[in-house]
Amino acid sequence: MSKTTLLVIAAASAATGASVTALFSKPPKNTAPTAPSATLKEVPSPVAPVPTPVPVPVQLPVSAAVHPSSSLISPVDPSGILRYGFPGPVTDTLTTPSHLSSFNRATRNPHWVAEHFTPQSLLLKNADRRHSVFYEDLSVPPIFRAKLSDYARSGYDRGHQVPAADAKWSQEAMDSTFVLSNMCPQVGEGFNRDYWAHFEDFCRNLAKRYPSVRVVTGPLYLPKRDERDGKWRVSYEVIGNPPNVAVPTHFYKIIYAEEGQSSPIEKVALGAFVLPNAEIPNGKSLAEFEVPLEAVERASGLTFADKLPIERRKRLCGEIKCEIMVREFDKARQQSNRTMQDPRTPQQLPPPPISRW
């Protein structure tokens, strides 16, 4: 071995430190002996040389993983890195009589909201939305909580993710749908009060065919191609004072229509839909918003149906016609418009319909 080679090894050993040298101080048992320590003089070869590799010290980062059998002593205490607290992310998993949800503290919107209804639960009429009021979720720390004042004069509706009409089976259940952790800012006219409402009614109508329906709903923040440079960017409005409640660009619904409510073998009609948070003509086919389940998972960072085997899945829009029915909502709005233009006096007019929102 030349003097130059030995000097390189010595320099590397000095730069690495005593902790790296310790890696070679205790060879494992039942292994060939290590090469003699290098000196600055040439060492004559023994009569019967044993071919053993010469360990060359390599500079390792302080945080590099070390095999448990190593005697390397870390100069820092990994267990004390988070001495002053765990930064997060923290997800608030909330339970209410009507739904379960996972709350996103950064956007002040839910990650997802999940519900379950049946033909029997929808037949019960034990609640009236006129007795319900919007309220803040006190289980979320104030600094991360969406507040009623955030929506005031924002131009957006407090859009239910689990609709109140799905929880008429008790007043308590209906009231729980009005908590702000079940809300997202939604475009009102043309979406929340129109197409989105029809979509919610479409989901309830599934209970006429299926004995059990489960729905997961939530917001998305999808990229849009910039016309100036062709690059994709995520951009969304933020409301509130200070601005902290994100306005989603889109919303998704994952629908599980079960042929058997508790059967582990019955088929499940699965549908995934993504709608823009914008005015949508009522004549638009719902099937145009159907997307692969994997597309929603990729966009949301969430996992759906991982416990539902492929062989039990059916495509919802292959089983039924995915179209919305425009009925009582449009009639109420048309009647309201006629009232505004009717020449009769207020005493002669019928009472105006109660707004759904």
C-alpha positions as CSV (number, residue, x, y, z in Angstrom):
1,M,0.0,0.0,0.0
2,S,1.5,3.3,-1.0
3,K,2.1,6.3,1.3
4,T,-0.4,8.3,-0.7
5,T,-3.2,5.8,-0.1
6,L,-2.5,5.6,3.6
7,L,-2.5,9.4,4.0
8,V,-5.9,9.5,2.2
9,I,-7.4,6.9,4.6
10,A,-5.9,8.7,7.6
11,A,-7.3,12.0,6.5
12,A,-10.8,10.4,6.0
13,S,-10.6,8.9,9.4
14,A,-9.7,12.2,11.1
15,A,-12.6,14.0,9.3
16,T,-15.1,11.3,10.2
17,G,-14.3,11.3,13.9
18,A,-13.8,8.7,16.6
19,S,-17.4,7.5,16.3
20,V,-16.9,6.1,12.8
21,T,-13.6,4.5,13.9
22,A,-15.5,2.7,16.5
23,L,-17.4,0.9,13.7
24,F,-14.3,-1.2,13.1
25,S,-13.1,-1.6,16.7
26,K,-15.3,-4.6,17.5
27,P,-15.6,-7.0,14.6
28,P,-18.5,-9.5,14.7
29,K,-17.8,-13.0,16.0
30,N,-17.0,-15.9,13.7
31,T,-15.6,-13.6,11.0
32,A,-12.2,-13.3,9.4
33,P,-9.7,-11.1,11.2
34,T,-9.4,-7.5,10.0
35,A,-6.3,-6.3,8.2
36,P,-3.4,-5.1,10.4
37,S,-3.3,-1.4,11.2
38,A,-1.8,0.6,8.5
39,T,1.5,2.5,9.1
40,L,3.6,4.7,7.0
41,K,6.0,1.9,6.2
42,E,5.4,-0.9,3.7
43,V,4.3,-4.1,5.5
44,P,5.7,-7.3,4.1
45,S,3.1,-9.9,3.1
46,P,2.8,-13.0,5.3
47,V,3.7,-16.4,3.9
48,A,0.0,-17.5,3.6
49,P,-2.0,-14.4,3.1
50,V,-5.7,-14.4,3.9
51,P,-7.7,-12.3,1.5
52,T,-9.6,-9.8,3.6
53,P,-11.0,-6.5,2.5
54,V,-9.5,-3.4,4.0
55,P,-12.2,-1.3,5.6
56,V,-12.2,2.3,4.2
57,P,-13.8,4.8,6.6
58,V,-16.7,6.7,4.9
59,Q,-18.0,10.0,6.1
60,L,-21.6,9.5,7.4
61,P,-24.2,12.1,8.2
62,V,-25.1,12.4,11.8
63,S,-28.6,11.2,11.2
64,A,-27.6,8.1,9.2
65,A,-29.2,4.9,10.3
66,V,-26.8,2.6,12.1
67,H,-27.2,-1.2,12.5
68,P,-28.2,-2.1,16.0
69,S,-25.0,-4.2,16.4
70,S,-22.9,-1.1,15.9
71,S,-21.3,0.7,18.8
72,L,-21.7,4.1,17.2
73,I,-22.8,6.6,19.8
74,S,-25.0,9.4,18.3
75,P,-23.9,12.9,19.3
76,V,-27.5,14.0,19.5
77,D,-30.5,12.5,21.3
78,P,-33.2,11.6,18.7
79,S,-35.8,11.1,21.5
80,G,-35.4,14.7,22.5
81,I,-35.8,16.4,19.1
82,L,-39.5,17.1,19.7
83,R,-38.9,18.0,23.4
84,Y,-41.2,21.0,23.1
85,G,-44.1,19.4,21.3
86,F,-45.3,17.5,18.2
87,P,-45.9,20.0,15.4
88,G,-48.5,17.9,13.6
89,P,-50.3,17.5,11.3
90,V,-53.2,17.1,13.7
91,T,-56.5,15.8,12.3
92,D,-59.6,16.4,14.4
93,T,-61.8,13.3,14.0
94,L,-65.3,14.5,15.0
95,T,-68.3,12.3,15.9
96,T,-71.9,13.7,15.7
97,P,-75.3,12.0,15.8
98,S,-75.6,12.4,12.0
99,H,-72.0,11.9,10.7
100,L,-68.3,11.4,11.2
101,S,-65.7,13.8,9.9
102,S,-62.0,14.6,9.7
103,F,-61.3,18.3,10.0
104,N,-58.5,20.1,8.3
105,R,-57.1,22.8,10.5
106,A,-55.2,24.5,7.7
107,T,-58.1,25.1,5.4
108,R,-60.8,25.3,8.2
109,N,-62.8,22.8,6.0
110,P,-63.2,19.0,6.5
111,H,-61.0,16.5,4.8
112,W,-64.1,14.3,4.5
113,V,-67.5,13.9,6.0
114,A,-69.1,10.4,6.1
115,E,-72.8,9.5,6.6
116,H,-75.1,6.5,6.3
117,F,-78.8,6.4,5.6
118,T,-81.4,3.8,4.8
119,P,-85.0,3.8,3.5
120,Q,-86.2,3.6,7.1
121,S,-84.1,6.5,8.3
122,L,-85.3,8.7,5.5
123,L,-89.0,7.9,6.1
124,L,-88.7,9.3,9.7
125,K,-89.8,12.9,10.0
126,N,-88.9,13.8,13.5
127,A,-87.0,17.0,12.8
128,D,-87.6,20.5,11.3
129,R,-84.7,22.6,9.9
130,R,-86.5,25.7,11.0
131,H,-85.4,24.8,14.6
132,S,-81.8,24.4,13.6
133,V,-79.1,27.1,13.5
134,F,-75.6,27.3,12.3
135,Y,-73.0,27.1,15.1
136,E,-69.2,26.9,15.5
137,D,-67.6,23.6,16.4
138,L,-66.3,24.1,20.0
139,S,-64.3,20.9,19.8
140,V,-61.9,22.5,17.4
141,P,-59.3,24.9,19.0
142,P,-60.4,28.5,18.4
143,I,-57.3,29.4,16.4
144,F,-58.2,26.7,13.8
145,R,-61.9,26.9,14.0
146,A,-64.2,28.3,11.2
147,K,-66.3,31.0,12.6
148,L,-69.8,32.4,11.7
149,S,-68.2,35.8,11.1
150,D,-65.9,34.2,8.4
151,Y,-68.9,33.6,6.2
152,A,-70.6,36.9,6.8
153,R,-70.8,39.0,3.6
154,S,-68.3,36.6,2.0
155,G,-70.5,36.0,-1.0
156,Y,-70.5,32.2,-0.3
157,D,-73.1,29.9,1.2
158,R,-72.3,27.8,4.3
159,G,-72.5,24.6,2.2
160,H,-73.5,21.4,4.0
161,Q,-71.4,18.4,3.3
162,V,-73.9,16.1,5.0
163,P,-77.2,17.7,4.1
164,A,-79.8,18.4,6.8
165,A,-82.4,16.4,4.8
166,D,-80.5,13.2,5.3
167,A,-80.9,13.5,9.1
168,K,-84.6,14.0,9.6
169,W,-84.9,11.0,11.9
170,S,-84.2,13.2,15.0
171,Q,-83.9,16.9,15.7
172,E,-80.5,16.3,17.4
173,A,-79.2,14.6,14.3
174,M,-80.4,17.4,12.1
175,D,-79.0,20.1,14.4
176,S,-75.6,18.4,14.2
177,T,-75.5,18.9,10.4
178,F,-75.4,22.7,11.0
179,V,-72.0,22.7,12.8
180,L,-69.4,24.7,10.8
181,S,-67.1,21.7,10.7
182,N,-69.7,20.2,8.3
183,M,-69.5,23.3,6.1
184,C,-67.5,24.6,3.2
185,P,-67.8,27.9,1.3
186,Q,-69.9,27.1,-1.7
187,V,-71.2,29.1,-4.6
188,G,-74.9,29.7,-3.8
189,E,-77.0,30.4,-6.9
190,G,-76.5,27.8,-9.5
191,F,-74.7,25.3,-7.3
192,N,-75.4,25.0,-3.6
193,R,-79.0,26.0,-4.0
194,D,-79.4,24.2,-7.3
195,Y,-77.3,21.5,-8.9
196,W,-75.6,20.4,-5.6
197,A,-79.0,20.2,-4.0
198,H,-80.3,18.0,-6.8
199,F,-77.2,15.8,-6.4
200,E,-78.0,15.4,-2.7
201,D,-81.5,14.4,-3.7
202,F,-80.1,11.9,-6.2
203,C,-78.2,10.2,-3.3
204,R,-81.3,10.0,-1.2
205,N,-83.3,8.5,-4.1
206,L,-80.8,5.6,-4.2
207,A,-82.4,4.3,-1.0
208,K,-85.5,3.5,-3.1
209,R,-83.5,0.8,-4.8
210,Y,-80.7,-0.1,-2.3
211,P,-81.3,-1.0,1.4
212,S,-78.3,0.9,2.6
213,V,-76.4,3.9,1.3
214,R,-73.1,5.3,2.6
215,V,-71.7,8.6,1.3
216,V,-68.3,10.4,1.8
217,T,-68.2,14.0,0.8
218,G,-65.4,16.6,0.9
219,P,-63.6,19.5,-0.8
220,L,-60.8,19.5,-3.3
221,Y,-58.3,22.1,-4.4
222,L,-57.4,21.2,-7.9
223,P,-54.8,22.7,-10.2
224,K,-55.7,24.8,-13.2
225,R,-53.5,25.5,-16.3
226,D,-52.3,29.0,-16.5
227,E,-53.1,30.5,-19.9
228,R,-50.0,32.7,-19.8
229,D,-47.3,30.1,-19.5
230,G,-49.2,26.8,-19.7
231,K,-48.1,25.7,-16.2
232,W,-50.4,24.1,-13.7
233,R,-51.1,25.9,-10.5
234,V,-53.4,25.5,-7.5
235,S,-55.2,28.8,-6.7
236,Y,-58.2,29.3,-4.4
237,E,-59.8,32.2,-2.6
238,V,-59.7,32.5,1.2
239,I,-62.5,34.2,3.2
240,G,-62.8,35.4,6.8
241,N,-61.1,38.1,9.0
242,P,-58.3,37.3,9.1
243,P,-58.6,35.3,5.8
244,N,-58.3,31.7,6.8
245,V,-61.2,29.7,5.4
246,A,-60.3,28.2,2.1
247,V,-62.8,28.2,-0.8
248,P,-62.6,24.8,-2.5
249,T,-62.3,24.7,-6.2
250,H,-64.2,21.4,-6.4
251,F,-66.2,18.9,-4.3
252,Y,-66.3,15.1,-4.4
253,K,-68.8,12.5,-3.4
254,I,-68.0,8.8,-3.0
255,I,-71.2,6.7,-3.0
256,Y,-71.5,3.2,-1.7
257,A,-74.9,1.7,-2.6
258,E,-75.2,-1.6,-0.8
259,E,-77.3,-4.5,-2.0
260,G,-77.2,-5.8,1.5
261,Q,-76.9,-3.6,4.6
262,S,-74.5,-5.8,6.6
263,S,-73.7,-8.6,4.2
264,P,-70.0,-9.4,3.7
265,I,-70.6,-10.9,0.3
266,E,-73.3,-8.7,-1.3
267,K,-72.3,-6.4,-4.2
268,V,-71.8,-2.7,-3.7
269,A,-72.5,-0.1,-6.4
270,L,-69.6,2.3,-6.2
271,G,-69.6,5.8,-7.7
272,A,-67.1,8.7,-7.5
273,F,-68.0,12.2,-8.6
274,V,-66.2,15.5,-8.8
275,L,-68.1,18.8,-9.3
276,P,-66.7,22.3,-9.7
277,N,-67.6,24.8,-7.1
278,A,-69.3,26.9,-9.7
279,E,-72.7,27.5,-11.3
280,I,-73.8,24.3,-13.2
281,P,-76.8,24.2,-15.6
282,N,-79.5,21.9,-14.3
283,G,-79.6,20.2,-17.7
284,K,-76.0,18.9,-17.2
285,S,-75.9,15.1,-16.9
286,L,-74.5,13.9,-13.6
287,A,-72.7,11.1,-15.5
288,E,-70.4,13.8,-16.9
289,F,-69.0,14.3,-13.4
290,E,-68.2,10.7,-12.8
291,V,-64.5,10.0,-12.3
292,P,-62.4,6.9,-11.4
293,L,-62.1,6.4,-7.7
294,E,-58.3,6.5,-8.0
295,A,-58.5,10.0,-9.4
296,V,-60.2,11.3,-6.2
297,E,-57.7,9.4,-4.0
298,R,-54.8,10.9,-5.9
299,A,-56.3,14.5,-5.7
300,S,-57.3,14.3,-2.1
301,G,-54.5,12.2,-0.6
302,L,-57.2,10.0,0.9
303,T,-58.0,6.3,0.6
304,F,-61.5,5.0,-0.2
305,A,-62.9,1.5,-0.3
306,D,-59.6,-0.2,0.7
307,K,-61.7,-2.7,2.6
308,L,-64.1,-3.4,-0.3
309,P,-62.7,-6.3,-2.5
310,I,-62.7,-5.7,-6.2
311,E,-65.0,-8.7,-6.8
312,R,-67.7,-7.1,-4.7
313,R,-67.7,-3.8,-6.6
314,K,-70.1,-2.6,-9.3
315,R,-70.1,0.6,-11.2
316,L,-73.0,2.7,-9.9
317,C,-73.6,4.5,-13.2
318,G,-73.6,1.1,-14.9
319,E,-76.4,-0.1,-12.6
320,I,-78.6,3.0,-12.7
321,K,-79.1,6.2,-14.8
322,C,-76.9,8.9,-13.3
323,E,-79.1,11.9,-13.9
324,I,-80.5,14.5,-11.6
325,M,-84.2,15.2,-11.2
326,V,-85.2,18.9,-11.2
327,R,-88.4,19.0,-9.4
328,E,-89.5,20.8,-6.2
329,F,-86.4,23.0,-5.9
330,D,-87.0,24.6,-9.3
331,K,-90.7,24.9,-8.7
332,A,-90.1,26.8,-5.5
333,R,-87.7,29.2,-7.2
334,Q,-90.1,29.7,-10.1
335,Q,-92.9,30.5,-7.7
336,S,-90.7,33.0,-5.9
337,N,-89.8,34.7,-9.2
338,R,-93.5,34.9,-10.2
339,T,-94.3,36.4,-6.8
340,M,-91.8,39.2,-7.4
341,Q,-93.5,40.0,-10.8
342,D,-97.1,39.4,-9.8
343,P,-99.2,42.6,-9.9
344,R,-101.5,41.4,-7.0
345,T,-101.2,42.9,-3.6
346,P,-99.2,41.0,-0.9
347,Q,-102.5,40.1,0.8
348,Q,-103.6,38.3,-2.3
349,L,-100.4,36.4,-2.9
350,P,-99.7,32.9,-1.4
351,P,-96.9,32.8,1.2
352,P,-93.4,32.5,-0.3
353,P,-91.7,29.2,-0.2
354,I,-89.2,28.6,2.6
355,S,-85.7,28.8,1.2
356,R,-83.8,25.5,1.4
357,W,-80.7,27.4,2.6
